């Protein structure tokens, strides 16, 4: 598949009081193909949320260009088209939930763009089923858990039928159970429906589930590769203030201590297998 989102030489800065720009993105070039699941990592201030907001024209570049499905985000008359293609989910679901009943909240977007009532009903039912929240459609959102609220927020985006969903740290305010619920939903939407997913996250285990990991530092891209390749650079990631998945960290520390373990362990299962194999060799 071809590129769905393209950022080419993007420079962006937030205005300061004196009129100058506080430059946050420094010539970022990033291409995301349709159907991909891409995670973006970086410490606070690295530019990861800022590049995310360029993907549906919340922000537009000071220099360079961003296109969505071939549409430059600077074309204000095409803003509706861009945002139909790319939906945004933010960190706090309470900021995106506007109704007092779950199904009414999911219907809010389609209603506001004039979708026919029968089609809205189909979209709402389908979106709630996609995120596993059908049984809660008549519940009040404020009675839901954090993970359930975030899934309702995602359903509201799905009901708009976007081809891409950009999620800006959607699990940051959730407990481990809520994070698992949201990640399971994201993976299913990507795998079963072919929705392009861009996930901005602080959690390395979440990033490890993506097809690609983009690491940002000081407004630039440091790495853009598979999770296995990116997380093999343990020392370099630590130097820019980032961690790696716990299984990767464990095996890295054991290698530092002189044990013969592989350098590309990513999951707990792989760590268990590698350590078990080493123990068998020692015993043998």
C-alpha positions in Angstrom: 0.0 0.0 0.0 1.1 3.6 -0.6 1.8 6.4 1.9 -1.4 7.6 3.6 0.3 10.3 5.8 3.4 12.0 4.5 5.4 14.5 6.5 8.3 16.0 4.5 10.8 18.4 6.1 8.4 19.6 8.7 9.5 22.5 10.8 7.1 23.8 13.5 7.4 26.2 16.4 4.9 27.5 19.0 4.8 31.4 19.2 6.6 33.0 22.2 5.5 36.2 23.8 8.2 38.2 22.0 6.9 36.9 18.6 9.7 34.4 18.0 9.1 30.7 17.6 9.9 28.0 20.1 11.0 25.4 17.5 9.6 21.9 18.4 9.9 20.0 15.1 13.2 20.3 13.2 12.8 19.0 9.7 10.8 15.9 10.4 10.2 13.5 7.5 7.9 10.6 8.2 5.8 8.4 5.9 3.0 6.1 7.1 1.4 3.6 4.8 -2.3 2.7 4.9 -3.0 -0.2 7.2 0.2 0.2 9.3 0.4 0.3 13.1 3.1 2.8 14.1 4.1 3.7 17.6 5.8 7.0 18.3 8.1 7.3 21.4 9.9 10.2 22.9 10.4 12.0 26.3 8.3 15.0 27.1 9.2 17.9 24.7 10.6 15.6 22.0 7.9 16.6 19.5 5.9 13.4 19.4 2.5 15.0 20.3 3.2 17.9 18.0 3.8 15.7 15.0 0.6 13.8 15.9 -1.4 17.0 15.8 -0.1 17.7 12.3 -1.6 14.4 11.1 -5.2 15.8 11.0 -4.3 19.5 10.6 -4.8 20.6 14.2 -1.4 22.1 13.5 0.2 23.0 10.2 3.9 23.3 9.4 5.8 26.5 9.4 8.1 24.9 6.8 7.7 21.7 4.9 4.5 19.8 4.1 2.1 17.3 5.5 -0.3 15.4 3.3 -3.1 13.1 4.2 -4.3 10.8 1.4 -2.6 13.2 -1.0 -4.3 16.3 0.5 -2.0 19.0 1.9 -3.0 20.0 5.4 -2.5 23.6 4.6 -5.6 23.5 2.3 -8.1 25.0 4.7 -11.0 24.2 2.4 -10.2 20.5 2.6 -10.0 20.4 6.4 -13.3 18.5 6.7 -12.0 15.9 4.2 -8.7 15.5 6.2 -10.5 15.0 9.5 -12.9 12.5 8.0 -9.9 10.4 7.0 -7.9 10.9 10.3 -9.5 10.8 13.7 -7.8 11.9 16.9 -8.1 10.3 20.4 -6.6 12.2 23.2 -5.2 11.3 26.7 -8.2 12.2 28.8 -11.5 10.6 27.5 -13.5 13.0 29.6 -12.5 15.7 27.2 -14.0 13.9 24.3 -17.2 12.6 25.8 -20.0 15.1 25.4 -23.3 13.2 26.0 -24.9 11.7 29.1 -25.7 8.3 27.4 -23.0 6.2 25.7 -24.8 5.6 22.4 -25.7 9.3 22.2 -22.1 10.2 22.6 -21.0 7.9 19.8 -23.8 9.3 17.6 -22.7 12.9 18.2 -20.1 13.1 15.4 -22.2 11.5 12.6 -25.2 13.6 13.6 -23.2 16.8 13.3 -22.1 16.1 9.8 -25.7 15.2 8.6 -25.5 11.4 8.4 -29.0 9.9 7.9 -30.6 8.5 11.1 -30.7 4.9 9.9 -27.0 5.0 9.0 -26.2 6.6 12.3 -27.9 3.7 14.1 -25.8 1.2 12.1 -22.6 3.1 12.7 -23.2 3.5 16.5 -24.0 -0.2 16.9 -21.1 -1.2 14.7 -18.6 1.1 16.5 -19.7 -0.1 20.0 -19.4 -3.7 18.9 -15.9 -2.9 17.5 -14.7 -1.7 20.9 -16.6 -4.3 22.9 -18.9 -1.8 24.6 -22.3 -2.8 23.1 -23.8 -3.9 26.5 -23.0 -0.4 27.9 -24.8 1.6 25.2 -27.5 2.9 27.5 -25.1 3.5 30.4 -24.0 7.0 31.6 -20.4 7.6 30.6 -19.5 8.9 34.1 -20.3 5.5 35.6 -17.7 3.7 33.4 -14.1 2.9 34.3 -11.3 4.9 32.6 -10.6 2.1 30.1 -14.3 1.8 29.2 -14.5 5.6 28.8 -11.5 5.6 26.4 -13.1 2.8 24.4 -16.3 4.9 24.1 -14.1 7.8 22.9 -12.6 5.5 20.3 -16.0 4.3 19.2 -17.0 7.9 18.7 -14.1 8.3 16.3 -14.9 4.9 14.5 -18.5 6.1 13.9 -17.0 8.8 11.7 -15.5 6.0 9.5 -11.9 7.3 9.5 -9.2 5.4 7.6 -6.7 6.3 10.3 -6.8 6.9 14.0 -4.1 8.9 15.8 -4.0 8.2 19.6 -2.1 10.7 21.7 -1.1 8.8 24.9 -4.6 7.3 25.2 -3.6 5.0 28.1 -1.6 7.5 30.2 -4.4 8.1 32.7 -5.5 4.4 32.9 -4.7 1.5 35.3 -3.1 -1.6 33.8 -6.5 -3.3 33.2 -7.7 -0.2 31.3 -4.5 -0.1 29.3 -4.9 -3.7 28.2 -8.5 -3.1 27.2 -7.6 -0.1 25.0 -4.5 -1.8 23.4 -6.6 -4.9 22.6 -9.2 -2.6 20.9 -6.5 -0.7 18.9 -4.9 -4.0 17.7 -8.2 -5.4 16.7 -9.2 -2.3 14.7 -5.9 -2.5 12.9 -5.8 -6.2 12.3 -9.5 -6.9 11.5 -10.6 -3.6 9.9 -7.3 -2.4 8.3 -7.5 1.0 10.1 -4.2 2.8 10.1 -3.1 3.4 13.7 -0.6 5.9 15.0 0.0 5.5 18.7 1.8 8.1 20.7 2.9 6.4 24.0 5.2 6.4 27.0 4.8 2.7 27.5 7.4 0.6 25.9 5.4 -2.6 26.1 2.7 -0.9 24.1 5.1 0.3 21.5 6.5 -3.3 21.2 3.1 -4.4 19.8 3.3 -2.0 16.8 4.7 -2.9 13.4 7.0 0.1 13.4 8.5 2.3 16.2 9.5 5.9 15.6 11.7 7.4 18.3 11.8 11.2 18.5 14.3 13.3 20.4 14.7 17.1 20.3 12.3 17.5 17.4 14.0 15.0 15.2 13.6 11.3 14.4 16.3 9.1 15.9 15.0 5.7 14.7 12.3 4.4 12.5 12.4 0.6 12.4 10.8 -2.5 13.7 10.3 -2.8 17.5 12.9 -5.5 17.7 15.5 -3.4 16.0 14.7 -0.2 17.9 14.7 -1.8 21.3 18.0 -3.5 20.6 19.6 -0.1 21.2 19.1 -0.2 24.9 22.0 2.0 25.9 21.3 4.7 23.3 17.6 4.8 24.3 18.6 5.3 27.9 20.9 8.1 26.9 17.9 10.0 25.5 15.7 9.4 28.5 13.7 6.4 27.3 13.3 2.9 28.7 12.8 -0.5 26.9 10.3 -3.3 27.6 11.0 -5.0 30.9 11.9 -8.3 29.2 14.4 -6.5 27.0 15.9 -4.7 30.0 16.3 -7.9 32.0 18.2 -9.7 29.2 20.3 -6.7 28.5 21.3 -6.5 32.2 22.1 -10.2 32.2 24.2 -9.8 29.1 26.1 -6.9 30.8 26.8 -9.4 33.6 28.4 -11.7 31.1 25.6 -14.2 30.3 25.2 -15.3 26.7 21.7 -14.1 25.9 20.3 -12.8 22.6 20.3 -9.0 22.1 16.9 -8.7 20.5 14.5 -10.1 23.1 11.2 -8.2 23.1 8.6 -10.1 25.0 8.4 -12.0 28.4 7.9 -15.2 26.5 11.1 -14.7 24.5 12.9 -13.8 27.7 11.7 -17.0 29.5 12.7 -19.1 26.5 16.1 -17.6 26.2 16.9 -17.9 29.9 15.5 -21.4 30.1 17.7 -22.4 27.1 20.8 -20.9 28.8 20.1 -22.8 32.1 19.7 -26.1 30.2 23.0 -25.5 28.5 24.7 -24.7 31.8 23.2 -27.9 33.4 24.1 -30.0 30.4 
